[in-house]
Amino acid sequence: MPDAEDVRRIALSLPDTAEKVAWNMPTFRVAGKMFATLPEEETSIAVRCPKEERDELTLAEPGKFWIADHEAGFAWVRVRLGVLEDEAELHDILADSWRQAAPPRLLDAYPELGRPAG
């Protein structure tokens, strides 16, 4: 089961990513734009997710994904680390969020990471 250190290692392995403490928790940013947070209990992460997809995820897998009250109006979803299958699933989730925040120059420079849908 992935943990907070896996989140940190994987997030920081993505191009042009930096860690910055905000709201008393680690946040991960690509080119200065936040794509993931690691709340204080470090048992979950918050990542970017289009609202339509977020709603589908939370309905399909409520034990894994949920929407925090203060993030309901934003395109973010919470992910419980303890129920992820493995580090590959965590990597996919973080990379998808990274793609949504990354500027076009990085998406073009790293085509193996793909472009976000939509």
N, C-alpha and C positions, 0 to 999 in steps of 0.2 A: 504494500500500500504506500503510495507516495506521501511524502511529508513536506514540511515547510522548507527544508533544505533542498529537496528536489525541485520545488517551485522556484526557489532562488537560482539554483544552478541552471535549470532549463530556461527560465526567463532571460537570464543574463547571457545565455548562449545565442540568443536571437540577435541579429544585426542591429547595431546602433542603439542598444538597450542599456539603460542605466537604472540603478536603484536610488530612490530618494524617499526619505521618511516624510510623510505628510499625515496629519491627523493621528499622530503617534503610532503609525504603522508603516511597514515597508510598502512602497508603491514601485511599479516597474513602468518605465516610460521608453518609448521609441521616438527618437528625434524630439524629445521633450514632451510628448503627448502620452498620457497615462493609458495603459492597456490592461493592467492587473494590479490588484491590491491583495495584501495578505493581512487580514484583520488580526487583532491582538491575540485571539485564542489560537490562531494558526492551525485551525482544523478545517478551514475552508478558504477559498479564494473568490474574489469578485473579478469578473472579466467582461469585456465588451461583448454584446450580443444583440443583433437587431431585434426589436421588440416582437416581431412576428415569430421569429425563431425561438426567442426566449419563452414565449407563451407555449409554443409547441413542446419545448424541452421540459418545462415545469409540469405540464400535463402528462407527458409520456413517462417521465422519470422523476417524480416528486421526491424520492429518497436521495437523489443525486443533485438535482437543480432546484433552486428556489429564488424568489425575489424578495430582497430585504425591503421593508417598508419605505425607508428613506431613498431607495433607488428605483422605486416603482415608476417614476416619471422619466427615467433615463434608460438608455439601451445597455443595461448591465444585468448580469445574472450571477448568482452565487453558486459555487460548486463545492460539495462536500468531498474533501480529500480522501476520507476513509472508505468511500465506496467506489473510488475509481479502480478500474481493473489493473492498471499498471502505469509505468512512467510514459509509455507510448501514448496512452490516452491523455495523460496530463500534457504531454508535448503538443498533441493535436489541438487541445483546447487553448493552450497559451499561444500557439502559432496562429490560430484563427483570430484570436483577439488582437495579436500583434499586427496582422494584416489589416485589420479594420482601423488601426491607428496610424500605421506607417504611411509616410508620404509617397507619392508616385515614384520618386527617384529611387527609393529603397525597394519598392515592389518590382521595379524594372531591373534593378541590380541583382536581385535575388529571386529569379523566376521559379526556382525550385520550391519556394515558399508559397507560390501562387498568388492570385488576386482574390479579394473577397467577392462573394456572390452579390449580384445586384448592382 
